[in-house]
Amino acid sequence: MRKPLSLLLLMLASTAPAFAAGDAPEGVKNIVIVPGAFVDGSGWRVVHDILTKHGYSVNVVQPRIDTLSNDAEAVYRQLRKESGPTLLVGSDYGGAVITVAGNRDKVKGLVYVAAVAPSVGESVSILVNSVPEPSNDIEASWDGFVYVNEKHFGADLGNDLTTNRTNYLAISQVPATVPALGAVTEAAAWKNKPSWAVVATEDHFYSPDLQRSMYQRAGSRITEIKGSHLVYMSQPEQVAQVIENAAKSLK
């Protein structure tokens, strides 16, 4: 027996998603995250889940970390897929990538999370060597790839994460290449785009003082969070809040 149209409409309404059009977040709704060296995008899972629950469209671009230009191009490919204005988020080396890729018109702002924020003529290597680092456990392979010493990975990058977690991260590293870390930035998006930044105050890999100086130079709105270099894993709620605050303030 066919159901009346009014009953069908009622059934459809009752099974519709709880997230209605009126619940869409204010400001920029598209967020693209670029992870850094030595870890992959899975570490951003909790931040991703928080933001998507709040109505944002979140994508993660995994950099190859072979050349800076290739990684910027990977972000460009994702930007072409985005439906409108987009906020870029970068951690570690990912900060260099968004500094380059952020010059596209679709990008409305940048968020640096324990990341480098190079100016024109600077590279990741130049910046991290400009201030005494809390550790020096980087090792290079014979073919030009760079790793973090597995025994020191947890203490250096994730000193506020559980040992079993950092042990796994250490043996599943995403290596970087020397050319990628040494690539000089030709254009810095933060010079003409608003930016936000998270200083990880317990970072044993990138000096917190270096982070502060880069972000102050960029004119970023700075939030200090007590956390390791992998602060987005150990303090995902606070990092997600910084990203959401940035997205809400943009159009």
N, C-alpha and C positions, 0 to 999 in steps of 0.2 A: 504493500500500500504506500502510495506516494505521500510524503510529509508536506504539510502546507509550507509555503514560502516563508511565512513569518517564523515558523518553528525552525526551519533551516538556518535563517539568519541569526536566531537566538543561539543555536548550537555553535555556529561559527564564531560568534562573539565570545562565547564562553571558553573556546579553545584558542583564542588569539593570544599572542605573546603578551606577557605582563608589561613589557617595555613599550609604551605607546609613543606616538610621535611627540606628544607634549612633554615627554620625559627626556628628550634629547638634550645633551649638555650644552651649556652656553659656550660661545667662542669657537675656536678651532676644534673640529671633531676627529681629524685624522692625525694619528701619531705614528711615526716611523722610528724604531729603535735600532741603533747600530752598536753592537757589542764591541768590546776591545780585543786585545791580543790575549792569547793563552787560555781563554774560556770561550764557550760557544753561547748561542742565544738562549739555550734552555735555562740559564740562570735568571733570565728575566721573566720566567713563567708567572710568578706570583704578582709582580708588578703588572704584567699583561692582564691577568685575570681581574685584578682590582679595577683597572681602567676600563676594560670591556664591560664589566658589570655596571659601571657608571655611564655607559652609553657611548664610549669612544671606539673608533675603528683603529685597531692597533696592529701594525705589521713589524716584523723583525727582519732586517737585512744582515745576513751573516757575511762579514768581510772575509775575503780570501787572504788578506794581509800579504800579498805578493808585491803589489805596487799600490801606492796611494791613488793613482789615477784609475786603476781598475776598480778599486773599492768605491770611489766616488761615482763611477759609471754604474755600479750595481745599485746605488741609491737613486741615481737618475732613472733607472729602469722602473724602480718601485714608484717613484714620484709620478711617472707617466700613468701609472695605474690608479693613483689616488684621485678621489672624486672632487677634491677641492683643496682649500688651504690646508697646509700640513705643518705640524710641529716636529722637528727633528730632535732626537735624544741620542747622545753618545757617551760611552764610558771608555776610559783608558784611551787606546789608539783610536777608538771610534770618535773621539772628540776631534781629531785631525780630519777624519772623513767628513763629519758634518760641517766643519769649518769651510771645507772646499765645496761640498755639495749644497750647502745652505744658500748659495748665491742664486739659485733658481727662484723665479718669481713665485712659484707655488708655495715656497717655504716662508712661513711668517715669523718663525722664531726658533731658537735653539736652546737646548737644555744640556749642560755638561754635568756628568756625574762621575766625580773622581777621575776626570778626563783631562787630556791636554787641550789647550785652546791656543794654537799657534797663531802668530802674526805672519805677515808676508815675509818670506825669507827664512822662516824657522821650520824646524822639523821636530819630530818626537824626540829624537836622539839629542838634538841641541838643547831642548827644554829640560829633559830629565837630567842631563849632565851639567846644567847651569846652577843647580842647587844640590848640595850633598844629599844623597838619597838615604833613607833609613836602612836599606839593604843593598847588597850587590851580588845577587845570586843568579844573574843571567849567564847562560852558557850558549855558545854558538857551535853548531855542527860543522863538519868539514865542507858541506855544500851550501853554507850561507843561511841556514835557518837558526832562529833564536828561541831558546826555551828558558823556563825557570827551573832551577835545580829542584828535582822532585822532593828531596828531603826537607827543603826549606819553603816549599810552595805554600803550605798552610800558614806558617808564621808570617810570611811576607804578604800574601794576598788576602788570606781569610782568617785572620787571627781571632775573629769572633764567631766563626762557624765551627761545627763539630768536626772532630778529627776524621771520622769516617767519610764525611763529605769532602773535605779538602784533599784527603788521600786519593779519592776517585778523580777529583778535578786535576790533580797533579799528573795522573797517568793517562788522562784523556785530553791533554793540552792541545790547543790550536796554535801551532808555531807561527811566528812572524818571520819575515825575511829582513835581512839587514837593509836592502834598498827601500823597503816600505817604511821602516822606522827612520830612515835617513832622508826620505823625500821632503823637499822644501815646498812649503805652501806658497802658491802664487797669488791667491786671493783669500781674504779672511771675511767670511760672511758676518761675523759679529760686529764688524765695523759699521754695517748699515742695517742689521737686524737685531731686534731685542733678544736678550739672552738671560737665562737663569742658570744657576750653578749650585751643585752640592759639594761642599768640602767634607771629605771623610776625615774626621779629626784623629782617628786611630790608624790611619793608613801607614803601613810599613813598606809600601812599594813606591808610591809617588808622595813626595814630601807634602804635607798639608800646607806648609808655607809657600811652596811652589804653586799649589792649587789656588791659594788666596791671591797671590800676586798676578797670576794669569787672569783670574776672574775679575779682579779689581780693574785691571787694564782694559778688559773687554766691556766694563760697565755692567756686568751681570748683576742680577739680584741674587745675592748669595744666601744660602741656607747651610749652616753647619750641623752635621749629624754625627753623633758618636758612632763610628763604625769603621770597618776595615776597608781596604781597596775594593772589596766586593760588597760594598754597603747596600747595593740594590738587592742582594740576596739576604743579608742579615737584618736589614731594616726596610723591607719592601713597602710597608705602609707609608713610612715617612717619605721615601723617594717618590712613590706614586702621588702623594699629596703635592709635592713640589711640581711634578709634571702637570697635574691637573690644574693647579693654580696658574701655571703658565698658559695652558690651553684656554682657560676661561678668560684670561685677560687679552686674548688675541681675537682678531676678526678675519 
